[in-house]
Amino acid sequence: FVPVDGELARSLASVRVFPAHFVTAAMQSQDFDFQVGRGVGFVEARRDVQFDITYPDGSKSGQVTRKAGAYASVGWMGFRPGVYTFETASQKVTIELDGQAWRDLRVVQTARETNPTRFNDAPPMQRRPQQAGRGRSYQDIQQPCLFEPPPGPSCAYPPQPRPQLSRQHAQAGASPVLVPPSDPAEINPMKLIPPARWGITGKQLMGLADLVEQKFTGSNDNPTVYQVVDELIKPLCREKRVSYAVLLNPKGKKCTTFVTHAWLESFLEFVDDIANHFSDFETRVFWICFVANPQTWPPEELSVLLGPSALQSPFAIAIQQCDVFLIVRNRSKNMYTRLWCVTELVLAHAYADGTIEIIGNMPPRAKSAGVDIGMSATCSVASDIALLRATIAMTGLDADALVAAVIQAPRGSKLRVSSE
């Protein structure tokens, strides 16, 4: 069992899952690399391996299969502190999680236990100095409400301190790192255009709305985003194998506004809400997931394009490079039952430079907390759940409180944020 010193820990992190400044320790065993961050850990397979995880309450994960280089995530968000066991056919690794850091790591060969080995600590993360001319940070906001509401009733939630995070990892991952094919003609534009340029103008979005009104008529004249993607966007984009935004803008368009929303909403109401919010709607450039990401790619190709972690995903990169983070609520679905929406909200609070703005109405009697909201939310790809919760944990922000504030905030509320 080989301990990894602090420098190698940071080296491993920069290549794999964690940004270097998140790593507090790392260890290696025969089958796994363990990278330990602030409130979360990643277990990466060093070779093709099958293993079972036993949690502190005695429950088991069932058999998990990972290819060499793939990883699983474990943290106390959603789990209780205590002993976790990773067992393969040849070894058993036992880890104790104390709620603040992974404490002791040991390998058990058959029935005989080795001596516990402690993690080596990496140097603490440093805060970058404040730059002149930046927008107000949370510490500068002297208001009792998390969001600055329009005239009228206001919410009552105190601001949270921003996490002290660097954005080095996002800059390093500004475009997907892929090995191009030998024939340049085969290179898909999605692999060449940086994610922050997967934008669509308001005028182009309104043009898509016109197509929707032409295609969806009669009893089906108010389709959801899901229906628009399946019945209109996918057929239009299938031949070129690009996103709808890149289909319209082959060289890309730099986004200024990141839009977070739920796909079960009315598409036409979604477009109208955005159009009515901005006086410069037609020329403004939006990053919207269902037109920014290629919708016809198979899952294995899409996973490569989206990157190895949520912090390196096109979503995170676009959030950090847009001036406005726009929350589009809707009357059909509480968007914060979707874990991707929760993650986007937390990343905006952690990294965005500009304003967080809220439009649209929540469903009647929408809950601001519950078993399926905030950190308890889920997503359509089961394997993403642990990864997204781990990403949220690394920011140190209270996701449930942020979600509750958005749900309760009046329409038109704004909050100025800064990453510095």
C-alpha angles and dihedrals in degrees: 000000000000123000116214120222122230096262093052089045090058091044091053090048095052091054099040134028111320128063105240096250091059094059118099097167145350137198136183131215133174094277105019147047111212116205114186124199139172103303098342141062135205124210111202123193114237090197137004103300144166118210144161126225120215114199127212093262091056096255119134134221096219119234115329120197121203130177118223108286095021119116145206124209130224129180140145092258099103092001131078124240114263141078122340121189126203110194128188129172090270107032147015123220118197121197128184117210115198101185095258104052140346099274115187130016125190139165122225116204108202105307097336120091125212124218114279115258121208125224120255112239120236118215114278121263115264126219115234116236119264112263121222117251097027123136123263118288125216090266089059096053109100098187130113091224125074090221125040101239129208116251110302136047115001136201121245111223125128119235118258124227113257118244116255098242135152121222095216092113093057093049090050089051096044090129131022114268105228135155106242121224119257091252109067089206088068095058110112113227089230088069093052104041115078113243092243087065096055088103137143125202123235089245090055091047090053088050088056088051089055090053090049092052090051094048102039111058140150116017090354097055096119106055126180122239088257090059094046091051095047099041104032116013098044095051091047094050102035098092097048093037093219135115121272090251093053090044088061095037109035092181093043132242124245109245123228100177128047113205122206118190146133123266095222091071126103106273094213093048088049092055093044092051091053094043092051092049100058126055088200093046097134095055099034114104117226133198105213118169100224093054098031099053122060106255098193099057119110115249095255093055093043092052090057092049092048092054136234097289140022090248090060096041123116087249093060094043093051093046091056095047099045123089095214130043104200120199111201109194120191139201096236106056137020098239092206092071082075112081094209089060090050091049093049091051092051093046090051091054090046101043115010123114110204133025136334108214130188126210135160129047129275120236114273112280091004112180117238092203138016148117094299100037133087113346089005092057121112138205137217095257106064094202090060094062099078091040094053094045089050090051091051091048092054092061092059091221126134101247094186092055092048091050093048090051092053093047092051098040118107118251110272095032118151138193127193112221136180131190093214 
